[in-house]
């Protein structure tokens, strides 16, 4: 019973993001996804690649429709990476904020 209550209370909140008159949603990253972000970041750094490429994966994982269904799949990575910079940054910042990883949230956690 407690387990079900935890899962129900932990359902992700969907945050609307307006993109040129189209509303998409982002959700917070899961613990597993955050682990993959960390692993990919370390892997990219070890290979001399730009770790900001991990943002493409974060956008793919967290962008969804109003019902929480994924908008993108891993096969969309190149297309997501090719989005106009402003659109891409808007999505990245929304995912970071929804996940508590934006600079304001991190500063608040540091000051707590």
C-alpha positions as a Python dict, from the first residue, in 0.01 Angstrom:
ca = {
    (1, 'X'): (0, 0, 0),
    (2, 'X'): (274, 248, 92),
    (3, 'X'): (461, 165, -227),
    (4, 'X'): (156, 255, -440),
    (5, 'X'): (113, 580, -246),
    (6, 'X'): (474, 673, -312),
    (7, 'X'): (442, 604, -684),
    (8, 'X'): (115, 795, -707),
    (9, 'X'): (253, 1093, -513),
    (10, 'X'): (564, 1093, -731),
    (11, 'X'): (391, 1111, -1068),
    (12, 'X'): (570, 1373, -1277),
    (13, 'X'): (416, 1711, -1328),
    (14, 'X'): (392, 1820, -1689),
    (15, 'X'): (513, 2171, -1764),
    (16, 'X'): (377, 2341, -2077),
    (17, 'X'): (625, 2499, -2317),
    (18, 'X'): (507, 2732, -2593),
    (19, 'X'): (695, 2694, -2921),
    (20, 'X'): (576, 2935, -3188),
    (21, 'X'): (209, 2882, -3110),
    (22, 'X'): (242, 2507, -3041),
    (23, 'X'): (224, 2378, -2686),
    (24, 'X'): (442, 2083, -2592),
    (25, 'X'): (514, 1959, -2243),
    (26, 'X'): (819, 1851, -2048),
    (27, 'X'): (839, 1636, -1741),
    (28, 'X'): (1115, 1594, -1489),
    (29, 'X'): (1384, 1341, -1565),
    (30, 'X'): (1367, 1014, -1373),
    (31, 'X'): (1640, 887, -1147),
    (32, 'X'): (1745, 639, -1417),
    (33, 'X'): (1757, 915, -1679),
    (34, 'X'): (1966, 1136, -1451),
    (35, 'X'): (2204, 843, -1407),
    (36, 'X'): (2231, 810, -1785),
    (37, 'X'): (2292, 1185, -1816),
    (38, 'X'): (2579, 1156, -1569),
    (39, 'X'): (2722, 849, -1743),
    (40, 'X'): (2695, 1006, -2090),
    (41, 'X'): (2853, 1329, -1966),
    (42, 'X'): (3151, 1142, -1822),
    (43, 'X'): (3181, 928, -2135),
    (44, 'X'): (3176, 1231, -2364),
    (45, 'X'): (3436, 1410, -2153),
    (46, 'X'): (3663, 1102, -2159),
    (47, 'X'): (3629, 1091, -2538),
    (48, 'X'): (3703, 1463, -2573),
    (49, 'X'): (3349, 1535, -2693),
    (50, 'X'): (3132, 1825, -2584),
    (51, 'X'): (2921, 1696, -2292),
    (52, 'X'): (2645, 1943, -2377),
    (53, 'X'): (2540, 1690, -2643),
    (54, 'X'): (2373, 1511, -2353),
    (55, 'X'): (2107, 1783, -2367),
    (56, 'X'): (1973, 1622, -2685),
    (57, 'X'): (1902, 1302, -2491),
    (58, 'X'): (1743, 1494, -2204),
    (59, 'X'): (1508, 1673, -2447),
    (60, 'X'): (1418, 1344, -2615),
    (61, 'X'): (1344, 1173, -2283),
    (62, 'X'): (1145, 1454, -2122),
    (63, 'X'): (943, 1614, -2405),
    (64, 'X'): (589, 1480, -2415),
    (65, 'X'): (233, 1555, -2513),
    (66, 'X'): (-42, 1667, -2273),
    (67, 'X'): (-99, 1304, -2169),
    (68, 'X'): (267, 1242, -2087),
    (69, 'X'): (337, 1036, -2400),
    (70, 'X'): (684, 1086, -2549),
    (71, 'X'): (704, 1316, -2850),
    (72, 'X'): (1050, 1201, -2960),
    (73, 'X'): (1233, 871, -2977),
    (74, 'X'): (1604, 795, -2991),
    (75, 'X'): (1579, 786, -3371),
    (76, 'X'): (1502, 1161, -3359),
    (77, 'X'): (1838, 1256, -3205),
    (78, 'X'): (1978, 1416, -3520),
    (79, 'X'): (1658, 1610, -3585),
    (80, 'X'): (1640, 1730, -3223),
    (81, 'X'): (2005, 1836, -3237),
    (82, 'X'): (1922, 2029, -3555),
    (83, 'X'): (1638, 2231, -3403),
    (84, 'X'): (1686, 2607, -3416),
    (85, 'X'): (1898, 2717, -3121),
    (86, 'X'): (1622, 2920, -2953),
    (87, 'X'): (1378, 2628, -2971),
    (88, 'X'): (1636, 2380, -2845),
    (89, 'X'): (1746, 2606, -2558),
    (90, 'X'): (1386, 2668, -2456),
    (91, 'X'): (1329, 2293, -2429),
    (92, 'X'): (1658, 2228, -2249),
    (93, 'X'): (1591, 2502, -1993),
    (94, 'X'): (1236, 2373, -1936),
    (95, 'X'): (1366, 2018, -1876),
    (96, 'X'): (1633, 2143, -1637),
    (97, 'X'): (1380, 2350, -1444),
    (98, 'X'): (1126, 2065, -1430),
    (99, 'X'): (1401, 1838, -1299),
    (100, 'X'): (1525, 2085, -1038),
    (101, 'X'): (1856, 2124, -1220),
    (102, 'X'): (1833, 2486, -1333),
    (103, 'X'): (2064, 2737, -1169),
    (104, 'X'): (1793, 2883, -942),
    (105, 'X'): (1690, 2540, -810),
    (106, 'X'): (2052, 2437, -754),
    (107, 'X'): (2125, 2763, -570),
    (108, 'X'): (1814, 2716, -353),
    (109, 'X'): (1922, 2361, -267),
    (110, 'X'): (2272, 2484, -184),
    (111, 'X'): (2133, 2753, 48),
    (112, 'X'): (1891, 2517, 225),
}
